[in-house]
Amino acid sequence: MYSIVQTDNELIQRYIIGDENALSFLLNKYQRKIFSFIMMRVKDRALSEDIFQDTFVKVIDSLKSGKYNEEGKFLPWVMMISHNLCMDHFRRNKRMPTIVDSEGKDILNVLRFAEESKEDVIIRDQTIKQVKELIELLPADQKEVLILRHYADLSFKEIAEMTGTNINTALGRMRYALLNLRKMIGEKAVVI
């Protein structure tokens, strides 16, 4: 049917022209990794299954409407969709997971133990928006490693394999991504 030699983009193109099995192949290829990522975030199997299903509804909608950007990698794109759906769930339930950098600091500073005031919510939402905007300003290779590491929870070995580089290159890109983020945060006076 499909071989491992076919790239994700080739399979996506096959799906777009009407081959439903191409998307099934991609789903089977990444299902465990995506579901595990969601499960680690929400820690509830039934909820994880719902978010996983919602993720692929969004993937299908985006592919059919032509919103998928072929320059990006399929798995990081799907992981970002699932991450956003998890964040939506936590926002609705006023619980947010932490995302820590290499120094163990919560870069989004969103975990609260007391009831948040409206001002706290506004500040937190602005901070999250600003950090996302800063991540978008990173060079593509640094942004990719940062997203795969912090949002998709991939190991540097997995990142190296996925990006076709070696582990040292992946580590270097992550280091530069964090350095660049810190520099931009200092320049823009983002409160984290």
Buried (B, 14 or more C-beta within 10 A) or exposed (E): EBEEEBEBBEBBBBBBEEBEEBBBBBBEBBEEBBBEBBBEBBEEEEBBEBBBEBBBEBBBEBBEEEEBEEEBBBBBBBBBBBBEBBBEBBBEEEEBBEBEBEEEEBBBBBEBEEEBEEEEEEBBEEBBEBBEEBBEEBEEBBBBBBBBBBBBBBEBEBBBBBBEBEBEBBBBBBEBBBEBBBEBBEEEEBEB
